[in-house]
Amino acid sequence: MAKKPISIAELAQLFRERMNEHPECPPGISVEIRKVKTSEGPGWSAVTSTEDSLAHFKCARIVGALTLELRPQYVLSED
């Protein structure tokens, strides 16, 4: 199945919506989409700030799980 192209802004919004479903993730926590190199070529990863990761480690784990769930579905578009 082909991955759906998505912009960084759209992907960040999708993460924000999914994070809002979890009480461990407060409304103000940061999420950043970064372009990364993977074994399969160019890819992306979602991260929270160091401060947010330390203060809300359960939410940081959720962001990691969401990354693993969504990475096979989406590829960053050329925006």
C-alpha positions in Angstrom: 0.0 0.0 0.0 1.4 3.4 -1.0 2.0 6.0 1.7 -0.2 9.1 1.6 1.7 12.4 1.1 1.2 14.9 4.0 2.8 18.2 4.9 4.7 18.8 8.1 1.9 21.1 9.3 -0.8 18.6 8.6 1.1 15.8 10.2 1.8 18.0 13.3 -2.0 18.7 13.5 -2.8 15.0 13.2 -0.4 14.3 16.1 -2.0 17.1 18.1 -5.5 15.7 17.5 -4.4 12.2 18.5 -2.5 13.4 21.5 -5.6 15.2 22.7 -7.3 11.8 23.1 -4.8 10.9 25.9 -5.1 12.5 29.4 -1.3 12.0 29.8 -0.8 14.7 27.1 -1.6 18.2 28.3 -2.9 20.8 25.8 0.4 22.8 25.8 2.9 20.0 25.2 5.0 20.5 22.1 5.3 18.2 19.1 7.7 18.7 16.3 8.0 16.8 13.0 11.6 16.3 11.9 12.9 15.0 8.6 15.2 12.0 9.3 17.1 9.5 7.3 15.9 5.9 7.8 17.1 2.5 6.5 14.3 2.9 3.9 15.5 6.4 2.8 14.1 9.8 3.8 11.5 9.8 6.5 10.2 11.7 9.5 9.9 11.5 13.2 7.8 13.2 15.8 9.4 14.5 19.0 8.5 16.6 22.0 10.9 19.1 23.6 13.4 17.8 26.2 11.5 19.7 28.9 8.1 18.2 27.9 9.6 14.7 27.6 11.0 14.9 31.1 7.8 16.5 32.6 5.4 14.3 30.7 7.3 11.1 30.0 4.1 9.1 29.5 3.0 11.5 26.7 6.5 11.3 25.1 6.0 7.5 24.9 2.6 8.0 23.3 4.2 10.3 20.7 6.7 7.5 20.0 3.9 5.0 19.6 2.0 7.3 17.3 5.1 7.7 15.2 5.4 4.0 14.8 1.7 3.8 13.9 1.6 6.6 11.5 5.0 6.4 9.8 4.0 3.4 7.5 0.9 5.4 6.4 2.4 8.8 5.6 5.3 10.3 3.7 6.2 14.0 3.9 5.1 15.9 0.8 7.3 18.4 -1.0 5.8 21.6 0.4 
